[in-house]
């Protein structure tokens, strides 16, 4: 049996089974976090650009954009998927170096609205999409992440699996949806190594690709079922010459160990590779009781991806600042947090933040790099003007599975991000709907003002 067939047979067999309370709760948390990320991104480029660019696909169809405008299924998946990845506040599957929510839930919600599925149907589709795609992502490993952006590549599988579940595809059709979407998979790291709109589009394109593959499979479209493990297949081709993934391990605990229970929910509005450094710097700052002026030097030891992805030295745009660990650490200390306001032009050019940035050194820590991606740590050293020096190893990030955001933390994050767009009353009503998602019959009301 091919890997895509194993995934498909599990999904179809899981369909009549009851969702356990634990898995259901974590699915709601994931959907709440995705919705929190959706709204700030919905009023920004590139989502706003494509709402105009895809005008022919607007104002008809049953799917909805974040602010309620109707759209075709694929356009809604693309635009909402892009929006949910724009503000850099969407969830992370740590072991897969992957943001599953943006592509998976965007595809699931757009198709659920189109086919008239219930909230319970949406939850099951999200669970299936997360379970399959996170396992593929973890199997592809950091070798894949060297050149590819996993949210755009691995996200295709999450979107396709969620869409296949909503369409109630049989095992053969489901496997062909996964096989087909594998060859749609594309997203390069180089696309966000300089200022651009490309990164969030990776999530949107993955959502659209997943819907497309599932709709085709429903009509009998056939894919290459050995596309993951074949000699010229996904596993070998997208790991730039390294050994093939252990696909047997990827499917070994299907249905027993649900990965949606182990998501990271962001506590900062920036690249997740900066989080441990931010958390560690905030800890030392508070412990030493210093002001920015009393800091002589900050040394950040980090794993390789922090340097490669979050290594902007002198950021001047919001996109650059979100991927500058030096800026994020400095603004966290000068302003107390790294929320959306941290990426306003005045904050990015703030003189106190810029002065502190000049005191920060960033280097590779081989020990921390060896532990990546299962551990995301940073080693932070402060030297003060009065001669003190102290080092702190930040072993994880607030929001990771071993230091999770509570439900209250998640609600606070949701309201902070959604209220500026929807207003207080509508935001609280939407949050209540999401916590009771299994009771929702009309999903069209989830994205309407």
TORVODREN-147000 format. One record per residue (C-alpha): x, y, z; residue in three letters. Coordinates in nm, 2 decimals. Layout:
<atoms>
+--------+--------+--------+------+
:   east :  north :     up : resn :
+--------+--------+--------+------+
:      X :      Y :      Z :  ALA :
...
+--------+--------+--------+------+
</atoms>
This chain:
<atoms>
+--------+--------+--------+------+
:   east :  north :     up : resn :
+--------+--------+--------+------+
:   0.00 :   0.00 :   0.00 :  UNK :
:   0.13 :   0.35 :  -0.09 :  UNK :
:   0.17 :   0.62 :   0.17 :  UNK :
:  -0.12 :   0.83 :   0.04 :  UNK :
:  -0.34 :   0.52 :   0.05 :  UNK :
:  -0.26 :   0.46 :   0.41 :  UNK :
:  -0.35 :   0.82 :   0.50 :  UNK :
:  -0.67 :   0.80 :   0.30 :  UNK :
:  -0.78 :   0.47 :   0.45 :  UNK :
:  -0.72 :   0.60 :   0.80 :  UNK :
:  -0.92 :   0.92 :   0.72 :  UNK :
:  -1.22 :   0.73 :   0.58 :  UNK :
:  -1.21 :   0.48 :   0.87 :  UNK :
:  -1.20 :   0.77 :   1.12 :  UNK :
:  -1.50 :   0.94 :   0.96 :  UNK :
:  -1.77 :   0.76 :   1.16 :  UNK :
:  -1.57 :   0.76 :   1.49 :  UNK :
:  -1.65 :   1.00 :   1.77 :  UNK :
:  -1.40 :   1.28 :   1.82 :  UNK :
:  -1.27 :   1.26 :   2.17 :  UNK :
:  -1.33 :   1.57 :   2.40 :  UNK :
:  -0.95 :   1.64 :   2.41 :  UNK :
:  -0.91 :   1.64 :   2.03 :  UNK :
:  -1.23 :   1.84 :   1.98 :  UNK :
:  -1.11 :   2.11 :   2.23 :  UNK :
:  -0.77 :   2.14 :   2.05 :  UNK :
:  -0.94 :   2.16 :   1.72 :  UNK :
:  -1.15 :   2.45 :   1.85 :  UNK :
:  -0.83 :   2.62 :   1.98 :  UNK :
:  -0.67 :   2.58 :   1.63 :  UNK :
:  -0.98 :   2.73 :   1.46 :  UNK :
:  -1.00 :   3.02 :   1.71 :  UNK :
:  -0.63 :   3.09 :   1.66 :  UNK :
:  -0.67 :   3.08 :   1.28 :  UNK :
:  -0.96 :   3.32 :   1.30 :  UNK :
:  -0.76 :   3.56 :   1.52 :  UNK :
:  -0.48 :   3.56 :   1.25 :  UNK :
:  -0.73 :   3.60 :   0.97 :  UNK :
:  -0.88 :   3.94 :   1.06 :  UNK :
:  -0.57 :   4.16 :   1.08 :  UNK :
:  -0.44 :   4.01 :   0.76 :  UNK :
:  -0.77 :   4.05 :   0.58 :  UNK :
:  -0.74 :   4.43 :   0.57 :  UNK :
:  -0.38 :   4.43 :   0.45 :  UNK :
:  -0.20 :   4.34 :   0.13 :  UNK :
:  -0.17 :   4.10 :  -0.03 :  UNK :
:  -0.53 :   3.99 :   0.06 :  UNK :
:  -0.67 :   4.33 :  -0.04 :  UNK :
:  -0.48 :   4.33 :  -0.37 :  UNK :
:  -0.62 :   3.99 :  -0.47 :  UNK :
:  -0.98 :   4.09 :  -0.37 :  UNK :
:  -0.94 :   4.34 :  -0.66 :  UNK :
:  -0.73 :   4.12 :  -0.88 :  UNK :
:  -0.98 :   3.83 :  -0.87 :  UNK :
:  -1.28 :   4.06 :  -0.91 :  UNK :
:  -1.45 :   3.81 :  -1.15 :  UNK :
:  -1.46 :   3.56 :  -0.86 :  UNK :
:  -1.61 :   3.80 :  -0.61 :  UNK :
:  -1.98 :   3.85 :  -0.52 :  UNK :
:  -2.10 :   3.51 :  -0.62 :  UNK :
:  -2.05 :   3.16 :  -0.48 :  UNK :
:  -2.13 :   3.05 :  -0.13 :  UNK :
:  -1.79 :   3.09 :   0.04 :  UNK :
:  -1.70 :   3.41 :   0.22 :  UNK :
:  -1.40 :   3.63 :   0.28 :  UNK :
:  -1.33 :   3.75 :   0.63 :  UNK :
:  -1.54 :   4.06 :   0.61 :  UNK :
:  -1.84 :   3.87 :   0.46 :  UNK :
:  -1.80 :   3.93 :   0.09 :  UNK :
:  -1.90 :   3.62 :  -0.11 :  UNK :
:  -1.66 :   3.45 :  -0.34 :  UNK :
:  -1.60 :   3.13 :  -0.52 :  UNK :
:  -1.46 :   2.84 :  -0.32 :  UNK :
:  -1.11 :   2.86 :  -0.46 :  UNK :
:  -1.08 :   3.24 :  -0.44 :  UNK :
:  -1.20 :   3.24 :  -0.08 :  UNK :
:  -0.95 :   2.97 :   0.01 :  UNK :
:  -0.67 :   3.16 :  -0.16 :  UNK :
:  -0.75 :   3.50 :  -0.01 :  UNK :
:  -0.83 :   3.38 :   0.34 :  UNK :
:  -0.53 :   3.15 :   0.35 :  UNK :
:  -0.31 :   3.44 :   0.25 :  UNK :
:  -0.47 :   3.68 :   0.50 :  UNK :
:  -0.42 :   3.43 :   0.78 :  UNK :
:  -0.05 :   3.42 :   0.72 :  UNK :
:   0.01 :   3.79 :   0.67 :  UNK :
:   0.04 :   3.92 :   1.03 :  UNK :
:   0.27 :   3.63 :   1.14 :  UNK :
:   0.05 :   3.53 :   1.43 :  UNK :
:  -0.08 :   3.19 :   1.30 :  UNK :
:  -0.01 :   2.86 :   1.46 :  UNK :
:   0.30 :   2.63 :   1.42 :  UNK :
:   0.36 :   2.26 :   1.43 :  UNK :
:   0.71 :   2.27 :   1.58 :  UNK :
:   0.84 :   1.93 :   1.45 :  UNK :
:   0.73 :   2.00 :   1.10 :  UNK :
:   0.85 :   2.37 :   1.08 :  UNK :
:   0.51 :   2.43 :   0.95 :  UNK :
:   0.21 :   2.66 :   0.99 :  UNK :
:  -0.08 :   2.42 :   0.93 :  UNK :
:  -0.38 :   2.65 :   1.01 :  UNK :
:  -0.34 :   2.91 :   0.74 :  UNK :
:  -0.38 :   2.67 :   0.44 :  UNK :
:  -0.58 :   2.39 :   0.61 :  UNK :
:  -0.85 :   2.59 :   0.78 :  UNK :
:  -0.88 :   2.84 :   0.49 :  UNK :
:  -0.95 :   2.55 :   0.25 :  UNK :
:  -1.18 :   2.37 :   0.49 :  UNK :
:  -1.39 :   2.67 :   0.57 :  UNK :
:  -1.43 :   2.78 :   0.21 :  UNK :
:  -1.54 :   2.44 :   0.10 :  UNK :
:  -1.76 :   2.38 :   0.41 :  UNK :
:  -1.95 :   2.70 :   0.33 :  UNK :
:  -1.99 :   2.60 :  -0.03 :  UNK :
:  -2.13 :   2.25 :   0.04 :  UNK :
:  -2.33 :   2.36 :   0.34 :  UNK :
:  -2.14 :   2.16 :   0.60 :  UNK :
:  -2.19 :   2.19 :   0.97 :  UNK :
:  -1.95 :   2.31 :   1.24 :  UNK :
:  -1.89 :   1.95 :   1.34 :  UNK :
:  -1.80 :   1.86 :   0.98 :  UNK :
:  -1.55 :   2.15 :   0.97 :  UNK :
:  -1.39 :   2.04 :   1.30 :  UNK :
:  -1.34 :   1.69 :   1.17 :  UNK :
:  -1.20 :   1.81 :   0.84 :  UNK :
:  -0.95 :   2.03 :   1.02 :  UNK :
:  -0.84 :   1.74 :   1.25 :  UNK :
:  -0.79 :   1.52 :   0.94 :  UNK :
:  -0.60 :   1.79 :   0.75 :  UNK :
:  -0.37 :   1.86 :   1.05 :  UNK :
:  -0.31 :   1.49 :   1.12 :  UNK :
:  -0.20 :   1.41 :   0.77 :  UNK :
:   0.00 :   1.72 :   0.68 :  UNK :
:   0.19 :   1.75 :   1.01 :  UNK :
:   0.31 :   1.39 :   0.97 :  UNK :
:   0.43 :   1.46 :   0.62 :  UNK :
:   0.60 :   1.78 :   0.74 :  UNK :
:   0.78 :   1.61 :   1.03 :  UNK :
:   0.90 :   1.33 :   0.79 :  UNK :
:   1.04 :   1.58 :   0.54 :  UNK :
:   1.24 :   1.74 :   0.82 :  UNK :
:   1.48 :   2.03 :   0.83 :  UNK :
:   1.64 :   1.91 :   0.50 :  UNK :
:   1.32 :   2.02 :   0.32 :  UNK :
:   1.31 :   2.35 :   0.51 :  UNK :
:   1.66 :   2.45 :   0.38 :  UNK :
:   1.52 :   2.57 :   0.05 :  UNK :
:   1.14 :   2.53 :   0.08 :  UNK :
:   0.88 :   2.71 :   0.28 :  UNK :
:   0.69 :   2.43 :   0.45 :  UNK :
:   0.37 :   2.62 :   0.49 :  UNK :
:   0.34 :   2.64 :   0.11 :  UNK :
:   0.46 :   2.29 :   0.04 :  UNK :
:   0.33 :   2.08 :   0.32 :  UNK :
:   0.02 :   2.30 :   0.36 :  UNK :
:  -0.11 :   2.16 :   0.03 :  UNK :
:  -0.16 :   1.82 :   0.20 :  UNK :
:  -0.34 :   1.97 :   0.49 :  UNK :
:  -0.57 :   2.16 :   0.26 :  UNK :
:  -0.63 :   1.86 :   0.03 :  UNK :
:  -0.70 :   1.63 :   0.32 :  UNK :
:  -0.95 :   1.87 :   0.48 :  UNK :
:  -1.12 :   1.93 :   0.15 :  UNK :
:  -1.14 :   1.55 :   0.07 :  UNK :
:  -1.30 :   1.49 :   0.41 :  UNK :
:  -1.56 :   1.76 :   0.36 :  UNK :
:  -1.64 :   1.61 :   0.02 :  UNK :
:  -1.67 :   1.27 :   0.18 :  UNK :
:  -1.44 :   1.12 :  -0.08 :  UNK :
:  -1.39 :   0.74 :  -0.06 :  UNK :
:  -1.05 :   0.60 :   0.01 :  UNK :
:  -0.95 :   0.58 :  -0.36 :  UNK :
:  -1.06 :   0.93 :  -0.43 :  UNK :
:  -0.90 :   1.06 :  -0.11 :  UNK :
:  -0.56 :   0.90 :  -0.20 :  UNK :
:  -0.58 :   1.05 :  -0.55 :  UNK :
:  -0.64 :   1.40 :  -0.40 :  UNK :
:  -0.33 :   1.37 :  -0.19 :  UNK :
:  -0.13 :   1.23 :  -0.48 :  UNK :
:  -0.24 :   1.51 :  -0.71 :  UNK :
:  -0.17 :   1.79 :  -0.46 :  UNK :
:   0.18 :   1.67 :  -0.41 :  UNK :
:   0.28 :   1.79 :  -0.75 :  UNK :
:   0.11 :   2.13 :  -0.69 :  UNK :
:   0.34 :   2.18 :  -0.39 :  UNK :
:   0.56 :   2.49 :  -0.42 :  UNK :
:   0.71 :   2.76 :  -0.21 :  UNK :
:   1.06 :   2.89 :  -0.19 :  UNK :
:   1.24 :   3.03 :   0.11 :  UNK :
:   1.41 :   3.28 :  -0.12 :  UNK :
:   1.07 :   3.44 :  -0.17 :  UNK :
:   1.09 :   3.61 :   0.17 :  UNK :
:   1.47 :   3.66 :   0.20 :  UNK :
:   1.40 :   4.02 :   0.09 :  UNK :
:   1.10 :   4.24 :   0.13 :  UNK :
:   0.80 :   4.10 :  -0.07 :  UNK :
:   0.44 :   4.00 :  -0.05 :  UNK :
:   0.51 :   3.64 :  -0.14 :  UNK :
:   0.53 :   3.46 :   0.19 :  UNK :
:   0.16 :   3.48 :   0.29 :  UNK :
:   0.06 :   3.38 :  -0.07 :  UNK :
:   0.23 :   3.05 :  -0.01 :  UNK :
:  -0.04 :   2.96 :   0.24 :  UNK :
:  -0.32 :   3.09 :   0.02 :  UNK :
:  -0.19 :   2.90 :  -0.28 :  UNK :
:  -0.17 :   2.58 :  -0.08 :  UNK :
:  -0.53 :   2.62 :   0.04 :  UNK :
:  -0.64 :   2.68 :  -0.32 :  UNK :
:  -0.43 :   2.38 :  -0.45 :  UNK :
:  -0.58 :   2.15 :  -0.19 :  UNK :
:  -0.94 :   2.24 :  -0.28 :  UNK :
:  -0.86 :   2.20 :  -0.65 :  UNK :
:  -0.70 :   1.86 :  -0.60 :  UNK :
:  -0.99 :   1.73 :  -0.39 :  UNK :
:  -1.26 :   1.86 :  -0.64 :  UNK :
:  -1.07 :   1.69 :  -0.92 :  UNK :
:  -1.05 :   1.36 :  -0.73 :  UNK :
:  -1.42 :   1.38 :  -0.67 :  UNK :
:  -1.46 :   1.37 :  -1.05 :  UNK :
:  -1.23 :   1.07 :  -1.09 :  UNK :
:  -0.90 :   1.26 :  -1.14 :  UNK :
:  -0.61 :   1.01 :  -1.10 :  UNK :
:  -0.27 :   1.10 :  -0.94 :  UNK :
:   0.05 :   0.90 :  -0.91 :  UNK :
:  -0.01 :   0.70 :  -0.59 :  UNK :
:   0.36 :   0.65 :  -0.53 :  UNK :
:   0.43 :   1.02 :  -0.55 :  UNK :
:   0.57 :   1.05 :  -0.20 :  UNK :
:   0.80 :   0.74 :  -0.19 :  UNK :
:   0.88 :   0.69 :  -0.55 :  UNK :
:   1.24 :   0.71 :  -0.69 :  UNK :
:   1.17 :   1.05 :  -0.84 :  UNK :
:   0.90 :   1.14 :  -0.58 :  UNK :
:   0.83 :   1.40 :  -0.33 :  UNK :
:   1.04 :   1.25 :  -0.04 :  UNK :
:   1.36 :   1.24 :  -0.24 :  UNK :
:   1.32 :   1.53 :  -0.47 :  UNK :
:   1.24 :   1.79 :  -0.21 :  UNK :
:   1.51 :   1.70 :   0.04 :  UNK :
:   1.78 :   1.81 :  -0.20 :  UNK :
:   1.96 :   1.47 :  -0.23 :  UNK :
:   1.93 :   1.35 :   0.13 :  UNK :
:   1.80 :   1.01 :   0.22 :  UNK :
:   1.43 :   0.95 :   0.18 :  UNK :
:   1.19 :   1.01 :   0.47 :  UNK :
:   1.09 :   0.73 :   0.70 :  UNK :
:   0.73 :   0.70 :   0.58 :  UNK :
:   0.66 :   0.39 :   0.79 :  UNK :
:   0.72 :   0.60 :   1.10 :  UNK :
:   0.50 :   0.88 :   0.96 :  UNK :
:   0.19 :   0.66 :   0.96 :  UNK :
:   0.28 :   0.44 :   1.26 :  UNK :
:   0.05 :   0.61 :   1.52 :  UNK :
:  -0.23 :   0.74 :   1.30 :  UNK :
:  -0.55 :   0.78 :   1.50 :  UNK :
:  -0.37 :   0.73 :   1.83 :  UNK :
:  -0.14 :   1.03 :   1.86 :  UNK :
:  -0.32 :   1.34 :   1.73 :  UNK :
:  -0.08 :   1.61 :   1.64 :  UNK :
:  -0.34 :   1.89 :   1.67 :  UNK :
:  -0.31 :   1.84 :   2.04 :  UNK :
:   0.05 :   1.97 :   2.02 :  UNK :
:   0.03 :   2.30 :   1.84 :  UNK :
:   0.23 :   2.61 :   1.91 :  UNK :
:   0.02 :   2.93 :   1.93 :  UNK :
:   0.22 :   3.25 :   1.88 :  UNK :
:   0.27 :   3.49 :   2.17 :  UNK :
:   0.45 :   3.74 :   1.95 :  UNK :
:   0.35 :   3.89 :   1.61 :  UNK :
:   0.67 :   3.80 :   1.42 :  UNK :
:   0.87 :   3.51 :   1.29 :  UNK :
:   0.86 :   3.21 :   1.53 :  UNK :
:   1.24 :   3.16 :   1.51 :  UNK :
:   1.28 :   3.48 :   1.71 :  UNK :
:   1.05 :   3.38 :   2.00 :  UNK :
:   1.30 :   3.20 :   2.22 :  UNK :
:   1.54 :   3.50 :   2.20 :  UNK :
:   1.26 :   3.74 :   2.28 :  UNK :
:   1.14 :   3.53 :   2.58 :  UNK :
:   1.49 :   3.49 :   2.71 :  UNK :
:   1.58 :   3.86 :   2.67 :  UNK :
:   1.26 :   3.96 :   2.85 :  UNK :
:   1.34 :   3.72 :   3.13 :  UNK :
:   1.69 :   3.86 :   3.18 :  UNK :
:   1.57 :   4.22 :   3.15 :  UNK :
:   1.32 :   4.17 :   3.43 :  UNK :
:   1.56 :   3.96 :   3.65 :  UNK :
:   1.85 :   4.22 :   3.62 :  UNK :
:   1.61 :   4.52 :   3.66 :  UNK :
:   1.79 :   4.72 :   3.39 :  UNK :
:   1.68 :   4.99 :   3.15 :  UNK :
:   1.78 :   4.98 :   2.78 :  UNK :
:   2.04 :   5.25 :   2.85 :  UNK :
:   2.21 :   5.02 :   3.11 :  UNK :
:   2.27 :   4.74 :   2.86 :  UNK :
:   2.62 :   4.74 :   2.72 :  UNK :
:   2.58 :   4.43 :   2.50 :  UNK :
:   2.33 :   4.15 :   2.43 :  UNK :
:   2.46 :   3.83 :   2.28 :  UNK :
:   2.20 :   3.59 :   2.12 :  UNK :
:   2.30 :   3.23 :   2.05 :  UNK :
:   2.05 :   3.06 :   1.82 :  UNK :
:   1.99 :   2.77 :   1.59 :  UNK :
:   2.06 :   2.81 :   1.22 :  UNK :
:   1.71 :   2.89 :   1.10 :  UNK :
:   1.70 :   3.20 :   1.32 :  UNK :
:   2.01 :   3.34 :   1.14 :  UNK :
:   1.88 :   3.24 :   0.80 :  UNK :
:   1.52 :   3.34 :   0.82 :  UNK :
:   1.52 :   3.60 :   1.10 :  UNK :
:   1.85 :   3.76 :   1.02 :  UNK :
:   1.76 :   4.10 :   0.88 :  UNK :
:   2.02 :   4.33 :   1.03 :  UNK :
:   1.87 :   4.67 :   0.95 :  UNK :
:   1.50 :   4.63 :   0.88 :  UNK :
:   1.30 :   4.93 :   0.74 :  UNK :
:   0.97 :   4.77 :   0.64 :  UNK :
:   0.71 :   4.57 :   0.83 :  UNK :
:   0.81 :   4.25 :   0.65 :  UNK :
:   1.18 :   4.29 :   0.72 :  UNK :
:   1.11 :   4.38 :   1.08 :  UNK :
:   0.90 :   4.07 :   1.14 :  UNK :
:   1.20 :   3.87 :   1.02 :  UNK :
:   1.47 :   4.05 :   1.22 :  UNK :
:   1.54 :   3.89 :   1.56 :  UNK :
:   1.76 :   4.19 :   1.66 :  UNK :
:   1.47 :   4.42 :   1.60 :  UNK :
:   1.21 :   4.20 :   1.77 :  UNK :
:   1.43 :   4.16 :   2.08 :  UNK :
:   1.51 :   4.53 :   2.09 :  UNK :
:   1.15 :   4.64 :   2.05 :  UNK :
:   1.04 :   4.39 :   2.31 :  UNK :
:   1.27 :   4.55 :   2.56 :  UNK :
:   1.20 :   4.92 :   2.47 :  UNK :
:   0.83 :   4.88 :   2.44 :  UNK :
:   0.73 :   4.58 :   2.64 :  UNK :
:   0.60 :   4.35 :   2.36 :  UNK :
:   0.61 :   4.24 :   2.00 :  UNK :
:   0.25 :   4.29 :   1.89 :  UNK :
:   0.11 :   4.43 :   1.57 :  UNK :
:   0.20 :   4.79 :   1.68 :  UNK :
:   0.56 :   4.69 :   1.67 :  UNK :
:   0.55 :   4.70 :   1.29 :  UNK :
:   0.41 :   5.04 :   1.24 :  UNK :
:   0.66 :   5.28 :   1.07 :  UNK :
:   0.72 :   5.49 :   1.38 :  UNK :
:   0.80 :   5.19 :   1.59 :  UNK :
:   1.03 :   5.04 :   1.33 :  UNK :
:   1.24 :   5.36 :   1.32 :  UNK :
:   1.22 :   5.43 :   1.70 :  UNK :
:   1.56 :   5.58 :   1.81 :  UNK :
:   1.57 :   5.39 :   2.14 :  UNK :
:   1.50 :   5.06 :   1.97 :  UNK :
:   1.76 :   5.13 :   1.70 :  UNK :
:   2.02 :   5.22 :   1.96 :  UNK :
:   1.96 :   4.89 :   2.14 :  UNK :
:   1.97 :   4.69 :   1.82 :  UNK :
:   2.33 :   4.81 :   1.77 :  UNK :
:   2.43 :   4.64 :   2.09 :  UNK :
:   2.29 :   4.30 :   1.99 :  UNK :
:   2.51 :   4.02 :   1.84 :  UNK :
:   2.37 :   3.71 :   1.68 :  UNK :
:   2.56 :   3.39 :   1.64 :  UNK :
:   2.51 :   3.02 :   1.57 :  UNK :
:   2.50 :   2.80 :   1.88 :  UNK :
:   2.58 :   2.45 :   1.76 :  UNK :
:   2.42 :   2.28 :   2.06 :  UNK :
:   2.09 :   2.45 :   2.00 :  UNK :
:   2.11 :   2.39 :   1.63 :  UNK :
:   2.15 :   2.02 :   1.68 :  UNK :
:   1.83 :   2.01 :   1.88 :  UNK :
:   1.62 :   2.19 :   1.61 :  UNK :
:   1.34 :   2.15 :   1.51 :  UNK :
:   1.21 :   1.95 :   1.81 :  UNK :
:   1.35 :   2.22 :   2.04 :  UNK :
:   1.34 :   2.59 :   1.97 :  UNK :
:   1.58 :   2.75 :   2.22 :  UNK :
:   1.80 :   3.05 :   2.25 :  UNK :
:   2.10 :   3.14 :   2.47 :  UNK :
:   2.09 :   3.50 :   2.58 :  UNK :
:   2.37 :   3.70 :   2.75 :  UNK :
:   2.34 :   4.05 :   2.89 :  UNK :
:   2.64 :   4.26 :   2.98 :  UNK :
:   2.55 :   4.58 :   3.17 :  UNK :
:   2.72 :   4.91 :   3.20 :  UNK :
:   2.79 :   4.85 :   3.57 :  UNK :
:   2.99 :   4.54 :   3.49 :  UNK :
:   2.74 :   4.26 :   3.54 :  UNK :
:   2.71 :   3.97 :   3.30 :  UNK :
:   2.45 :   3.69 :   3.30 :  UNK :
:   2.35 :   3.42 :   3.06 :  UNK :
:   2.01 :   3.26 :   3.04 :  UNK :
:   1.92 :   2.95 :   2.83 :  UNK :
:   1.56 :   2.99 :   2.71 :  UNK :
:   1.47 :   2.62 :   2.65 :  UNK :
:   1.14 :   2.67 :   2.48 :  UNK :
:   0.90 :   2.94 :   2.37 :  UNK :
:   0.58 :   3.06 :   2.54 :  UNK :
:   0.31 :   2.91 :   2.33 :  UNK :
:   0.49 :   2.59 :   2.25 :  UNK :
:   0.33 :   2.26 :   2.37 :  UNK :
:   0.55 :   2.24 :   2.67 :  UNK :
:   0.47 :   2.61 :   2.77 :  UNK :
:   0.12 :   2.65 :   2.61 :  UNK :
:  -0.10 :   2.95 :   2.60 :  UNK :
:  -0.40 :   2.89 :   2.82 :  UNK :
:  -0.76 :   2.92 :   2.68 :  UNK :
:  -0.77 :   3.26 :   2.85 :  UNK :
:  -0.44 :   3.36 :   2.68 :  UNK :
:  -0.59 :   3.25 :   2.35 :  UNK :
:  -0.91 :   3.44 :   2.40 :  UNK :
:  -0.71 :   3.75 :   2.49 :  UNK :
:  -0.50 :   3.71 :   2.17 :  UNK :
:  -0.82 :   3.67 :   1.97 :  UNK :
:  -0.98 :   3.98 :   2.10 :  UNK :
:  -0.66 :   4.19 :   2.06 :  UNK :
:  -0.64 :   4.10 :   1.70 :  UNK :
:  -1.01 :   4.08 :   1.59 :  UNK :
:  -1.16 :   4.38 :   1.78 :  UNK :
:  -0.98 :   4.64 :   1.58 :  UNK :
:  -1.15 :   4.50 :   1.26 :  UNK :
:  -1.49 :   4.37 :   1.38 :  UNK :
:  -1.55 :   4.58 :   1.70 :  UNK :
:  -1.59 :   4.45 :   2.05 :  UNK :
:  -1.95 :   4.31 :   2.04 :  UNK :
:  -1.91 :   4.12 :   1.71 :  UNK :
:  -1.57 :   3.98 :   1.81 :  UNK :
:  -1.70 :   3.84 :   2.14 :  UNK :
:  -2.00 :   3.69 :   1.96 :  UNK :
:  -1.78 :   3.53 :   1.70 :  UNK :
:  -1.55 :   3.39 :   1.98 :  UNK :
:  -1.85 :   3.24 :   2.15 :  UNK :
:  -1.96 :   3.08 :   1.82 :  UNK :
:  -1.62 :   2.92 :   1.77 :  UNK :
:  -1.61 :   2.77 :   2.12 :  UNK :
:  -1.95 :   2.61 :   2.04 :  UNK :
:  -1.86 :   2.52 :   1.68 :  UNK :
:  -2.00 :   2.17 :   1.70 :  UNK :
:  -2.34 :   2.33 :   1.74 :  UNK :
:  -2.31 :   2.56 :   1.44 :  UNK :
:  -2.53 :   2.47 :   1.14 :  UNK :
:  -2.48 :   2.77 :   0.92 :  UNK :
:  -2.11 :   2.84 :   0.87 :  UNK :
:  -2.18 :   3.14 :   0.65 :  UNK :
:  -2.23 :   3.35 :   0.96 :  UNK :
:  -1.87 :   3.29 :   1.07 :  UNK :
:  -1.74 :   3.53 :   0.81 :  UNK :
:  -2.00 :   3.81 :   0.79 :  UNK :
:  -1.99 :   4.15 :   0.95 :  UNK :
+--------+--------+--------+------+
</atoms>
